[in-house]
Amino acid sequence: MAAATHTPTSPGSIKRIVAASLIGTTIEWYDFFLYGSAAALVFNTLFFPTADPLVGTLIAFVTYAIGFAARPLGGIVFGHFGDKVGRKKLLVLSLLMMGGATFAMGLLPTYETIGVGAPILLTVLRLVQGFALGGEWGGAVLIVSEHGGDKHRGFWASWPQAGAPGGNLLATGVLALLAAVQSDAAFQSWGWRVPFLLSGLLVVIGLWIRVSVSESPVFLEAQAKAEAAASAGVKEEAPVVEVFRRSWREVLSAIGTRFGENISYYILTSFLLVYVTTHLGLPKSTALNAVLIGSAVHFVTIPMWGALSDRIGRRPVTLIGSAGMAIWAFVFFGLVDSKSFVVITLAVTAGLLLHGAMYGPQAAFISEMFDTKVRYSGASMGSQLASILAGALAPIIAVELLKDYGSSTPISVYLCAAAVVTTLTVAVAKETLGRDLTHDNRAEKTPAAPVATAGDPAQ
């Protein structure tokens, strides 16, 4: 490990960087989660009408998963250019793409109006959403991680992570408000469009804040070194190639770290809306309000878990969440089946607390796995490949299990198994707490020079 450490940005500047990342990720996750909530509540009838409500919901969730399929491609493209030209420019672009696609969804004609063209257009816009989000996560957490110092990186980098429950809180809150003041017929007719069109205003606010932040000093230092090497005739490989050649173990660690976290989140939030309304026959407001309260607690506690990881390490905090989730998987549905709003809210909130223990340290943990010149590419690819294997399939698998077995037990087994994968991955991973982000980890993989002895001129 290099003797020098990463000097933090001034307190005032780091707070502006964190605010810009948090607001941007909140808006982008609002857009992404809004689709998931709408898929569970209205898209099955508006865009994918079938005789069986569960089948229509399943098809709606397939298009939901398509958005995840585009995320690795977005991670590769944004990661490549983010490692070449900087984090800031790509963060602005990702916000524009995501917001534009979401706004356009609010203007789409339904299946009743134009037939099969409606779900096709919806799917195309969902692909744009996924592509943009694939580049957002890596850039948002890296620009904070690289501005903050080594000592409090877990805390600062966890704030962009809080954008996920923040976006879900915003999306669920808007839907819950509309459900409360509108009849089901009005919501089905036009009310569902309001939260999508609202995205346009949110994007303008996010861009105004995001363009004011400065580029990562760690990236600028690495870029200067790369330019000097290029001037000397040293040819470097594309970041994505270098990641797979030199850092494939870290990519696998990132995938495993995110696996249980990703699956648990979408079961606790998106699938819960289906389970409560379709299987238990409760009003959609029951699930929406439970997720709303749970997301508020989640938002507040994620930075607390990140701060704890600065004290005891990334691995111990993550293991608290993953091992706890493996157990909670069997408690969760038993509580939800009570049909009591208070008990359902308790089940969701406790589950999201455990999820936060995995999610809070994750930004710093994954950022610290990679070198600066490939960090955007490596972090994005590890994160977004996990999203395909985990988050994209989670609602589909859960709905299919519910349809086939009519019971929550197989879903609990599935959730537990996912948490065990993360537990095992993190248990064997290397602790990254305190790692200097300016240090090239490849130096650790090269043979050490002979140690000088007394009398040796090299001493």
Phi and psi in degrees as a GROMACS rama.xvg file:
@    title "Ramachandran Plot"
@    xaxis  label "Phi"
@    yaxis  label "Psi"
@TYPE xy
-63.933  148.842  ALA-2
-69.9705  -36.6903  ALA-3
-70.6212  152.495  ALA-4
-121.289  163.514  THR-5
-75.4479  118.266  HIS-6
-78.7452  128.583  THR-7
-72.6614  154.963  PRO-8
-68.4487  156.954  THR-9
-57.4875  150.265  SER-10
-52.7338  -42.1016  PRO-11
-64.6851  -42.023  GLY-12
-68.0515  -42.393  SER-13
-64.7625  -33.4696  ILE-14
-66.6465  -37.1664  LYS-15
-67.4875  -40.2317  ARG-16
-62.0982  -46.1453  ILE-17
-62.2306  -43.8277  VAL-18
-61.626  -42.5234  ALA-19
-64.5486  -42.3435  ALA-20
-68.0272  -43.336  SER-21
-63.3979  -45.9398  LEU-22
-65.1463  -41.9027  ILE-23
-63.3994  -47.0763  GLY-24
-67.8015  -34.6019  THR-25
-61.3694  -44.2211  THR-26
-65.2636  -44.4951  ILE-27
-67.4951  -38.7944  GLU-28
-71.5358  -31.8282  TRP-29
-56.2561  -48.2752  TYR-30
-61.4178  -44.1673  ASP-31
-70.3481  -44.8511  PHE-32
-72.8165  -28.3356  PHE-33
-58.1025  -39.7185  LEU-34
-63.6212  -44.3548  TYR-35
-61.2713  -43.2693  GLY-36
-65.6728  -42.9143  SER-37
-66.2152  -35.1141  ALA-38
-62.1363  -37.0872  ALA-39
-76.9461  -25.5511  ALA-40
-107.778  -41.8873  LEU-41
-132.583  -27.0242  VAL-42
-64.389  -27.2252  PHE-43
-60.8573  -35.1307  ASN-44
-93.8585  -30.7284  THR-45
-80.9098  -34.7648  LEU-46
-118.766  -21.5826  PHE-47
-133.993  59.9687  PHE-48
-69.4328  125.99  PRO-49
-140.182  169.161  THR-50
-69.9873  -32.9457  ALA-51
-99.2921  118.023  ASP-52
-57.6525  -38.5761  PRO-53
-66.6368  -36.7662  LEU-54
-66.5935  -43.1833  VAL-55
-61.0907  -41.3644  GLY-56
-64.469  -39.654  THR-57
-61.8196  -43.3163  LEU-58
-65.0841  -40.0727  ILE-59
-61.1806  -38.8895  ALA-60
-72.5332  -23.7174  PHE-61
-64.3761  -43.8371  VAL-62
-67.4705  -31.4643  THR-63
-59.1411  -42.991  TYR-64
-69.0311  -30.0114  ALA-65
-59.7816  -34.5422  ILE-66
-60.6663  -36.2914  GLY-67
-69.1073  -35.5521  PHE-68
-61.6098  -30.3033  ALA-69
-80.9651  -13.6034  ALA-70
-66.4151  -41.6696  ARG-71
-61.7179  -38.2158  PRO-72
-63.4819  -42.8787  LEU-73
-61.4439  -39.6451  GLY-74
-62.4548  -39.3818  GLY-75
-68.1676  -49.3259  ILE-76
-66.9753  -50.9353  VAL-77
-65.3855  -38.0882  PHE-78
-62.0902  -43.6747  GLY-79
-59.6069  -51.8016  HIS-80
-74.8613  -28.9118  PHE-81
-65.7829  -34.1629  GLY-82
-79.646  -16.9229  ASP-83
-96.3278  -46.4865  LYS-84
-113.26  -9.65586  VAL-85
124.617  160.158  GLY-86
-76.3017  -40.9552  ARG-87
-62.2208  -48.1898  LYS-88
-59.7984  -40.7706  LYS-89
-71.9743  -30.7715  LEU-90
-67.0017  -38.2757  LEU-91
-64.8998  -43.8054  VAL-92
-64.0628  -42.9555  LEU-93
-63.1394  -38.4251  SER-94
-65.9791  -41.4539  LEU-95
-63.4632  -43.9074  LEU-96
-65.66  -45.9632  MET-97
-63.5842  -49.6542  MET-98
-63.0979  -40.0214  GLY-99
-63.2228  -42.7077  GLY-100
-65.355  -41.6942  ALA-101
-66.7008  -43.3818  THR-102
-59.2588  -41.8609  PHE-103
-64.5972  -32.6951  ALA-104
-60.2646  -35.5133  MET-105
-68.3262  -14.2022  GLY-106
-102.191  -3.41569  LEU-107
-67.6687  138.484  LEU-108
-72.1403  154.315  PRO-109
-91.7989  178.545  THR-110
-59.7748  -37.6421  TYR-111
-63.2914  -28.0857  GLU-112
-86.3678  -49.2338  THR-113
-123.719  6.50289  ILE-114
72.0416  -137.321  GLY-115
-65.7707  -18.8493  VAL-116
-62.9463  -28.3058  GLY-117
-64.7445  -53.6631  ALA-118
-65.8524  -27.6039  PRO-119
-66.5065  -47.8054  ILE-120
-63.2449  -39.6119  LEU-121
-61.0337  -41.5685  LEU-122
-66.7322  -39.6078  THR-123
-62.1637  -44.8479  VAL-124
-65.9933  -33.8573  LEU-125
-65.5797  -35.4215  ARG-126
-63.7944  -41.4193  LEU-127
-62.4458  -42.8517  VAL-128
-56.6114  -49.4644  GLN-129
-63.5964  -41.4878  GLY-130
-59.6268  -44.3668  PHE-131
-67.1415  -43.2902  ALA-132
-67.3252  -28.8629  LEU-133
-60.7329  -29.4854  GLY-134
-93.9343  -19.1884  GLY-135
-69.3095  -49.5678  GLU-136
-58.894  -50.2434  TRP-137
-60.0891  -45.4061  GLY-138
-65.8559  -41.4972  GLY-139
-65.48  -44.5108  ALA-140
-76.3397  -29.5014  VAL-141
-73.3108  -39.3493  LEU-142
-66.2549  -29.9955  ILE-143
-76.6477  -46.4222  VAL-144
-58.6936  -39.0093  SER-145
-82.2642  -17.2821  GLU-146
-86.1018  -36.542  HIS-147
-76.6034  160.666  GLY-148
-83.8612  176.776  GLY-149
-68.1285  -31.6729  ASP-150
-70.5262  -38.1972  LYS-151
-119.758  25.4004  HIS-152
-62.5969  -39.7401  ARG-153
-58.0474  -41.2553  GLY-154
-68.9159  -52.3095  PHE-155
-64.3678  -43.0352  TRP-156
-70.9713  -17.6248  ALA-157
-75.8803  -18.5725  SER-158
-65.094  -43.7569  TRP-159
-59.5641  -31.4405  PRO-160
-62.2173  -35.8855  GLN-161
-65.0744  -13.6469  ALA-162
-63.9383  -25.8786  GLY-163
-65.4181  -57.5402  ALA-164
-66.2796  -28.2627  PRO-165
-62.3153  -44.8843  GLY-166
-66.7317  -40.1566  GLY-167
-66.1336  -39.3743  ASN-168
-60.604  -44.2309  LEU-169
-66.5032  -46.5356  LEU-170
-64.389  -47.3604  ALA-171
-66.7706  -37.8126  THR-172
-62.9779  -44.15  GLY-173
-64.1036  -43.7596  VAL-174
-65.3022  -40.694  LEU-175
-64.9107  -39.2419  ALA-176
-64.8228  -44.0298  LEU-177
-65.1412  -38.8818  LEU-178
-64.8344  -30.6009  ALA-179
-76.9972  -33.5289  ALA-180
-102.116  -6.54459  VAL-181
-118.593  154.318  GLN-182
-75.3231  160.932  SER-183
-59.0951  -36.4145  ASP-184
-65.6863  -42.4119  ALA-185
-66.7216  -40.547  ALA-186
-63.2826  -43.4063  PHE-187
-66.0451  -34.5641  GLN-188
-75.7045  -52.7716  SER-189
-143.876  -20.5073  TRP-190
-61.291  -32.4833  GLY-191
-63.9506  -22.3687  TRP-192
-73.8257  -27.0346  ARG-193
-55.9997  -50.7569  VAL-194
-65.1848  -27.1529  PRO-195
-71.668  -42.6377  PHE-196
-69.0642  -29.1364  LEU-197
-61.496  -24.912  LEU-198
-57.8834  -32.7178  SER-199
-58.7925  -44.2536  GLY-200
-65.7272  -41.394  LEU-201
-63.7564  -37.5416  LEU-202
-64.746  -41.0787  VAL-203
-59.3062  -43.6933  VAL-204
-63.7948  -45.6876  ILE-205
-62.2283  -41.1761  GLY-206
-65.966  -40.6059  LEU-207
-58.265  -38.3389  TRP-208
-79.0791  -42.227  ILE-209
-69.7976  -34.1006  ARG-210
-71.1802  -11.9532  VAL-211
-87.2673  -9.72811  SER-212
-82.2291  158.123  VAL-213
-91.9899  157.526  SER-214
-68.6702  155.072  GLU-215
-61.4857  126.44  SER-216
-66.4967  -31.4157  PRO-217
-65.5373  -42.8762  VAL-218
-64.3029  -44.0749  PHE-219
-60.4993  -38.4881  LEU-220
-65.1152  -44.7815  GLU-221
-65.9238  -36.7197  ALA-222
-64.7056  -40.1229  GLN-223
-62.8642  -41.1017  ALA-224
-64.4452  -41.054  LYS-225
-64.5738  -39.4418  ALA-226
-67.0198  -37.1528  GLU-227
-66.2439  -40.5347  ALA-228
-66.0189  -39.6097  ALA-229
-64.8609  -37.7785  ALA-230
-64.2297  -29.7785  SER-231
-84.4317  1.7316  ALA-232
90.72  9.43608  GLY-233
-83.0323  122.732  VAL-234
-96.3626  128.381  LYS-235
-106.417  148.597  GLU-236
-76.9674  160.298  GLU-237
-61.1782  143.499  ALA-238
-52.7704  -41.3479  PRO-239
-64.703  -35.7551  VAL-240
-68.7889  -43.3967  VAL-241
-65.5134  -35.4717  GLU-242
-60.2725  -48.5033  VAL-243
-73.2741  -24.8005  PHE-244
-79.5399  -41.4215  ARG-245
-112.951  -20.9741  ARG-246
-126.672  27.5146  SER-247
-65.8129  -29.7047  TRP-248
-65.0725  -40.3431  ARG-249
-65.9343  -36.7633  GLU-250
-62.1243  -43.9264  VAL-251
-63.6527  -38.7799  LEU-252
-63.3076  -40.7612  SER-253
-64.1956  -41.475  ALA-254
-61.4504  -48.6738  ILE-255
-64.3382  -36.7815  GLY-256
-63.9222  -36.4821  THR-257
-86.5035  -15.0443  ARG-258
-59.2243  -59.7256  PHE-259
-67.3274  -35.4626  GLY-260
-62.5125  -44.8385  GLU-261
-66.8405  -47.7366  ASN-262
-63.3833  -44.4347  ILE-263
-62.3508  -38.5442  SER-264
-64.0917  -45.165  TYR-265
-74.9458  -25.3899  TYR-266
-74.7904  -40.5227  ILE-267
-70.1995  -20.7579  LEU-268
-117.152  -71.3388  THR-269
-64.6961  -51.1083  SER-270
-66.457  -31.4512  PHE-271
-56.2915  -37.0783  LEU-272
-61.2769  -39.5971  LEU-273
-69.5537  -45.8252  VAL-274
-62.2702  -44.732  TYR-275
-70.4247  -40.3059  VAL-276
-82.5266  -43.0529  THR-277
-86.4032  -44.6635  THR-278
-84.4481  -42.6462  HIS-279
-93.6524  -13.8219  LEU-280
70.3325  26.5119  GLY-281
-93.1926  160.569  LEU-282
-62.5305  147.947  PRO-283
-62.5503  -24.4204  LYS-284
-64.7469  -27.4921  SER-285
-61.6174  -49.966  THR-286
-70.2965  -42.1188  ALA-287
-60.3843  -44.9717  LEU-288
-70.6187  -33.6961  ASN-289
-64.5369  -44.9702  ALA-290
-66.515  -35.5025  VAL-291
-60.2325  -49.3904  LEU-292
-66.9273  -44.4559  ILE-293
-61.5718  -38.9732  GLY-294
-67.0699  -34.4113  SER-295
-63.4849  -44.6914  ALA-296
-65.6382  -40.4866  VAL-297
-59.6225  -45.79  HIS-298
-58.1778  -43.0912  PHE-299
-72.707  -35.5486  VAL-300
-88.8271  -19.0295  THR-301
-57.4671  -48.1996  ILE-302
-62.7627  -28.2764  PRO-303
-65.4287  -43.1468  MET-304
-64.1147  -38.9607  TRP-305
-62.2925  -41.7737  GLY-306
-65.6737  -37.9238  ALA-307
-64.1181  -34.3813  LEU-308
-67.867  -21.7455  SER-309
-73.4487  -19.145  ASP-310
-97.1964  -44.6876  ARG-311
-113.82  -6.84521  ILE-312
113.148  156.262  GLY-313
-69.8866  -40.6613  ARG-314
-65.1045  -49.9145  ARG-315
-59.3459  -41.1885  PRO-316
-66.776  -43.51  VAL-317
-61.5316  -39.7165  THR-318
-67.0659  -32.0642  LEU-319
-58.2726  -45.4452  ILE-320
-69.5033  -46.0739  GLY-321
-70.4742  -42.4444  SER-322
-67.0021  -39.5423  ALA-323
-64.0739  -38.9155  GLY-324
-67.0075  -34.885  MET-325
-59.2273  -35.3044  ALA-326
-80.6759  -44.6972  ILE-327
-63.0907  -24.2818  TRP-328
-53.4047  -33.3434  ALA-329
-91.6879  -15.3322  PHE-330
-88.3915  -35.8105  VAL-331
-54.9646  -56.749  PHE-332
-70.2439  -29.0556  PHE-333
-60.9856  -39.1221  GLY-334
-71.9572  -41.4009  LEU-335
-62.6371  -36.948  VAL-336
-65.6051  -11.5283  ASP-337
-65.5374  -21.4826  SER-338
66.0107  10.1554  LYS-339
-89.1161  127.88  SER-340
-58.5587  -42.7134  PHE-341
-62.4974  -44.2782  VAL-342
-69.9173  -40.1834  VAL-343
-61.7109  -42.7107  ILE-344
-62.7012  -40.5823  THR-345
-62.0379  -42.1862  LEU-346
-62.7258  -44.9009  ALA-347
-66.7254  -45.0466  VAL-348
-64.248  -45.1169  THR-349
-63.4036  -39.7266  ALA-350
-63.7389  -41.1852  GLY-351
-71.0918  -28.5306  LEU-352
-62.1558  -45.0995  LEU-353
-66.8304  -39.4611  LEU-354
-59.8979  -40.7412  HIS-355
-60.4794  -32.2262  GLY-356
-65.1921  -30.7556  ALA-357
-81.2196  -37.6232  MET-358
-82.8799  -36.5856  TYR-359
-57.473  -51.6237  GLY-360
-78.5706  -8.18725  PRO-361
-62.2124  -40.0646  GLN-362
-60.9613  -48.5553  ALA-363
-67.6666  -42.3333  ALA-364
-57.3871  -51.3258  PHE-365
-72.4497  -38.591  ILE-366
-58.8277  -39.7075  SER-367
-74.9704  -7.52873  GLU-368
-78.6565  -22.7432  MET-369
-119.289  155.543  PHE-370
-76.31  159.106  ASP-371
-58.6766  -42.7911  THR-372
-68.9158  -16.4095  LYS-373
-127.547  11.1079  VAL-374
-64.8177  -44.2924  ARG-375
-62.5196  -45.7042  TYR-376
-65.1202  -48.2295  SER-377
-64.9277  -47.5502  GLY-378
-64.545  -41.6494  ALA-379
-66.759  -44.0211  SER-380
-66.9767  -44.8365  MET-381
-60.2554  -44.1828  GLY-382
-66.1572  -46.1894  SER-383
-80.2036  -28.2734  GLN-384
-65.4607  -36.9744  LEU-385
-63.7389  -34.8958  ALA-386
-63.6534  -36.1392  SER-387
-68.7233  -47.3602  ILE-388
-71.2962  -25.9803  LEU-389
-114.199  -77.4809  ALA-390
-60.7285  -38.5416  GLY-391
-63.2206  -39.9759  ALA-392
-89.1755  -19.5078  LEU-393
-56.6368  -52.7046  ALA-394
-63.9505  -36.8185  PRO-395
-64.9036  -48.6441  ILE-396
-62.1262  -43.0423  ILE-397
-64.3364  -43.5244  ALA-398
-63.8936  -41.3192  VAL-399
-64.6809  -41.9588  GLU-400
-63.5589  -39.8889  LEU-401
-66.2909  -40.4538  LEU-402
-66.6595  -39.1155  LYS-403
-78.9408  -37.3239  ASP-404
-109.418  -18.0685  TYR-405
62.4026  21.762  GLY-406
-141.473  154.172  SER-407
-86.9  -11.6063  SER-408
-57.9958  -47.7448  THR-409
-60.4912  -32.3696  PRO-410
-68.6989  -37.5058  ILE-411
-63.6656  -40.408  SER-412
-63.0733  -43.8267  VAL-413
-60.1055  -46.5463  TYR-414
-64.4718  -41.7907  LEU-415
-62.2586  -44.9678  CYS-416
-61.2431  -40.0647  ALA-417
-63.1386  -41.9952  ALA-418
-65.5336  -34.1786  ALA-419
-66.6206  -38.0718  VAL-420
-58.6728  -45.8733  VAL-421
-65.7694  -40.6328  THR-422
-58.9499  -46.186  THR-423
-67.3701  -40.3212  LEU-424
-61.4711  -48.7994  THR-425
-70.1287  -31.6813  VAL-426
-62.5165  -32.1297  ALA-427
-100.907  -4.64006  VAL-428
-75.361  160.786  ALA-429
-85.4897  134.818  LYS-430
-65.9858  135.794  GLU-431
-112.161  -0.84154  THR-432
-53.0995  129.634  LEU-433
84.8657  3.71369  GLY-434
-67.7304  135.697  ARG-435
-79.6106  117.665  ASP-436
-70.2041  -16.3109  LEU-437
-84.1721  -8.86902  THR-438
-82.9503  135.625  HIS-439
-84.222  109.718  ASP-440
-67.2086  -17.5605  ASN-441
-63.4553  -24.5383  ARG-442
-62.9815  -28.628  ALA-443
-72.0047  -19.7901  GLU-444
-94.6382  -3.81198  LYS-445
-97.4176  149.99  THR-446
-59.1312  137.627  PRO-447
-72.1773  148.628  ALA-448
-69.9513  153.06  ALA-449
-55.821  139.322  PRO-450
-76.5249  130.448  VAL-451
-71.6998  144.991  ALA-452
-111.618  169.969  THR-453
-57.9852  134.417  ALA-454
88.7328  -13.3023  GLY-455
-72.1581  131.893  ASP-456
-59.5983  -24.1107  PRO-457
-75.3443  -11.9596  ALA-458
